[in-house]
Amino acid sequence: MESFIWVVPLMPLFGALFLGIFGHLLKEKSGIIASLTVLISFIYSVRAFLLVREGVTFDGNLFDWIVAGNFSAGFGVLVDQLSVVMMLVVTGVGFLIHVYSIGYMHGDKGVGRYFSFLNLFIFSMLMLVMGNNLLLLYLGWEGVGLCSYLLIGFWYEKPSAAKAGLKAFLVNRVGDFGFAIGIFIIFTTIGTITYAEIFSRTEQLVAAGVVTTATLLLFMGACGKSAQFPLYIWLPDAMEGPTPVSALIHAATMVTAGVYMVARFNPLFSLSEVSMAVVVIIGLFTALFAATMALVNTDIKRVLAYSTISQLGYMFIGVGVGAYAAGIFHLMTHAFFKALLFLGAGSVMHALANETNIMKMGGLAKKIKYTAWTFILAWLAISGIPPFSGFFSKDEILAKAFAYHPAVWFFGAVGALLTAFYMSRLVFLTFFGKSRVEPEVAHHIHESPYVMTVPLMILGVLSVIGGFVGIPAILGGGNHFEHFLEPVFRPGLENLHGAHLSHAVEYGLVAASVLVALAGIGLAYLMYIKKSISADGLAAKYKGLYTLLYNKYYVDEGIEKALINPILSFSRWLWNFFDEKIIDGLVNLSAKIMLLISLVIRRVQSGYVQSYAGVFVIGVLVILAYYLLA
């Protein structure tokens, strides 16, 4: 494996550098080059997966990266069951998004720059999941943060896009501050940054009493990257970037980093019941909190953004209750259907001259059939309808949550009900019913080109069959996905003592999961297709609640008033008083003193020769008088 594994991360890096230099000359051809680099990475990732499935793993360095005294950090990779799954998701879904982008970004003047950033994003995420030490993890961690800033604000001429990119960057700095401190604690306690050595010395963290502190600080970084409460506020605004960027961030790269990190550090997290409980509580609250905001939002991309925040909450519930494989399983299936949903939204926007308001859509299933029916597959998957992929992964998390505590399952089921409802609302208002498209746009509606629809079809197939690798034994499967990941998660699972469910309870939970999904879909059908329940009437009846949800609980406004405005006011005070009056005042005072001195001195430098000669004579006379009188 060591003979080819380096190709996986280095090909996208080569593409990023090459297109960064020559992309402005290649223009539209940049997409082909960028896609090929990711395709090559995907092919070698498949090759690595086949070896790992046979029991071959790799943990080694390409070269010594940093050597200073007793400290050394290698540029090394770890290819095991967990990292190879992430490699396949990043490169496979990433490749489809690259291909889709060729059609979506056609004609954009910055297309070369766009594909350079996209390749750099893939490289950063690959280093994050493939690195075998904390320094490479942090390199990839900050790399995806940089790329999100560059791509969210790609159309920087738009003030809203530039502001959204800056917001994402700054909010993530808050989480990354805690993440960095967590890394420092681990290193200073154990004295190494390599995963293998850290996981073999966890008793040192226990003895030092820093396990909970370190893992909570690491999770603080995960809350930023994976948009969990309270650091979720950047993700809805990230919709200002090109739609394929949203697909890449939400499905294959950045937001999955936090879930991967918690899963990778399962030997540490499993040693702290407090940290595990915090992960569960934050994940559960975020899953519900984000879902409620999606209920009333009318922007197709923002509904999907809140959906991502909510689904990430489920992943954290999974890893928080010790069901690490279930969390990663949902990460994988989510990558399929969420990439499809975002790319489908981009196809809808392509057909409607970039319209994003679902209240100005309707009846599109007849006009953009490929987009509509692939989108419907993703809708059924995220809603948890069997046999679509989301059913198996979400049901596995809910079952493990029930074993952890029935209350966690209950609130998780409520979140699943809300998910099925708001996604059904999105589908019904967009693709069915009467057309509400503006007349000047209606006659231009057309299906996207094949370079955009073929990736939708491939993702549609994956959204249907992607869950089959994790069918539990109770449903006639062997849960091959969980068994595949067992070697990575065994050290963490040995420290957990979760309850085992009887077959009767498991069957009941499966039935309840399906009924919850059908109830959400049925309620949306009655409201938006049959109209036997008036959505407008409910909004008017519960106007206060509706307004609260529509304005996103006023969280952004609260942060602006409580945090941003005071900082801005303090900054203006520093500028007006300290900078202008103190700093500038001292500089100006020194200038005035020098001016006064110069007013005296310049009289000596008159420029008249006779004056200089007179002074010279007077000087000679003074000297002579001194010596004669002395």
C-alpha positions, 0 to 999 in steps of 0.5 A: 500500500505504501507504494501508491497511497500517497497519490490519494492526497497529492493528486488534488494538491497538484491540481490545486497548485496547477490550476492556481497558476494556469487556471485563468488561461485554461478557463473551462478546461480547468474543470476537466483537469480538476475532476481527473485529479479527484478521479485518480484519487478515488481509484486509488482509494478503492484500491486501498479499500480492497487491501484494507478489506483483506486485513492490510492497513498502513501507518507510516511517514513519507518524510520527517516534517518537523524536527526540533530537539526532542520533538519530531512530526512526520508527514505520515498517513494512517490507512485503516477501516475508518480512514478508508471509508472517509477517503471513499466518501471524500473522493467519490462524492467529491468527484461527482460534485466536480463533474457537476460543477463543470456544467454549473460554473460554465461561463463564470469568469473565475472558473479556474480559481473555483476549481483550484479551490475545490481541489484544495478543499479535497486535499485538505479533507484527505489530509484531515482523515488520512493523517496519522498525527495531531499536527496533520489533523490540525493542518487539514482541519484549518485547511478546510476552514480556509477553503470554506472561506474562499469558496463561500465568498467566491463571488466576493463582489457580492457583499453578502457572499464576502460577509458569509465567508468571513462569518464562517471563518470567524465562527470556526476560529472560536471552535478551533481555539478550543480544539488547539488547546485540547491538542496541546493538553494531549501532547503535553500530557503524553508527549507525543502527537502520533495516534498509535502512541496516544491511544496506547498511553491513554492511562496517562491522561486518566492519571493526569485527570485531563481526559474530560477537559481534553475531549471537551475541548476537542469537541468544541472544535467539532461544534464549529466544524460540524455546525453544532449549537451554539457554533452553527450560525455560519452554515446557513449563511454559507449558502451564498457560495456556489451551490456545488460548494454547499454540496461539497461542504455539507456532504463530503468534506468540512462538516463531517470533520467533527464527526470523524474526529470524535470517532477517531478519538473514541479511545479517549472519549469513551473514557469520559462519561461526561464528555460522551453525555455532552456530545449526546446532549448537544447533538440531540438539542441541535437535531431538534433546534435546527429542524424547527427552523427548517419548518418555515424557511422558504429558501431551498438551500437554507432548508437543506442547510438546517437539515444538514445541521440537524442530521449532523446532530444525529451523527453526534448522538450516534458517536455520543452513545458509543455507537461509533459505527452507526454515526459513521454509517449515517455520515456515509449515507448522508453524504449520498442523499445530501449531495444529491439534494444540494445538487438537485437544488442547484439544478432547480436554480439553473432552471429558474434563473437562480430562484431559491424561494420555494414559494415561487416554484411548484409543478416542476416535476413535469418540466425537469423530470431527471432533477425531480425524480432524483431529488425525490429519491434523496427525499425518501432517503433522508425521511427514513423510508425503507429500503432507502439508505437513510432508513438503515443508518438513522434507525441504527442510531435511534436503536442505539439511542434507546439502549442508552436512554429511552428519552434520547430515542424519544426526542430523536424520533421527534426530530425524525418526524420534523425531518420527514415533514419539512423535507416533504414540504420542500418537495411538494412546494417545489415539484408538485401542485400548481406552478407559482413560477414568475411568468418571465421565468416560466417559459425558460424552464429547462432541464440541466445538461447531462454533465449535471444530471448524470451525477444526480442519477449516480447519487440517486442510485447510491441514495437507494442502495447505500444503506444495504451494507449496514442492514442489521441482523434483525432485518436479515442482514449482517451489518457488514459496515459495523463489522468492517469498522470493528477493529477501529472502535473496539478500544473505545467500545471496551469501555462502554456498557450499553444495554442490549435490546431484545428482538421484540423491542428492536422490531418495535423500534423499527416499526415506530421509525417507519410510522414516524417518517410516514406521519411526517410525510402524511402531515405535509401531504395534507397541508401542501397537496390536499390542503385539508389543513391550512398552513397559512391558518396555522401560521396566523393562529400561532403567529408568535411561534411562527415569527420566532421560527421564521426569524431563527429564534433571533439568535443572529440578532442576539449575538449581534447585540450582545457580542458584535455591537459591543466589540464594534463600539469598543473598537471605535472607541479605541480608534477615536480616543486611543488611536487618534488622540493618544497614539496619533497625538503623541506622534503629532506632538513630537512633530510639533516639538521638532517644528518649534526647534526647527524655527530656532535652528533654521535662523542659523542656517540663513544661506547668506555667505557674509553671515557665515563669515561674520560668525566665523570671525566672531568665533575666532575672536572668542577663541583668541580672547579665551587663550589671551585672557586665560 
